[in-house]
Amino acid sequence: MTDASGRPPAAKKRGRPARTDAGAGPGARERILTAARAEFAEHGYDKASIRGIAKGAGVDPALVHHYFGPKEQIFATAVEVAFTPALSASEAVTGGSPEGAGERLARFVLGVWEDPVTREPLLAILRSAVANETAAKVFRDLISTRLMARIAARLSGPDPRLRSELAAAQLVGTAMMRHVIKIEPLASADLEQVIAMVAPAVQRHLTGPWP
């Protein structure tokens, strides 16, 4: 068969056309991360999917893989981005006298949980980490290498790593009881009152006498 010019028609390409660039452009990476945080928040790590993330970002699933690789990697990146405010907590320890480090750290960390903008991503991350070991490992590695190690490096007493982790346990436990489990009267207590009660314990972990 020939066309009007006498030449055979061009052969049709078979298969699904490549769409790896669908939705690509300025802001695509940020849209994917935003959609990933929403997907993990709504469905948790186990039920979240690359396809769901792609749909939320308005891109092709192949573009999600292109930027971030497998689901574990995009979760790790989303965790790090969402956790960025808390990663500066080490500055709260050294921003003044050692005697006031507990109050400064308590105020900073509990303040991060108090703000809905920073609290919601952290809650989503925590729920995923509690339910899935892969998500827990990502979260654990981030806490250990990016937060606790930085705080420990700024302490001068014995066993600085254990001290920093005990201080973090005090604050994370308080935040979970207040914002996740929502046990009263802690859930409704005034933030300043909570800080005043928790800060001395945090200070004891950071700089107090060591058994």
Secondary structure, DSSP 8 states (H G I E B T S, - for coil): ---TTSS-------S----TTTT-STTHHHHHHHHHHHHHHHHHHHH--HHHHHHHHTS-HHHHHHHH-SHHHHHHHHHHHHHHHHHTHHHHHHSS-GGGHHHHHHHHHHHHHHSHHHHHHHHHHHHHHHH-HHHHHHHHHHIIIIIIHHHHTT--SSSHHHHHHHHHHHHHHHHIIIIIS--TTGGGS-HHHHHHHHHHHHHHHHHS---
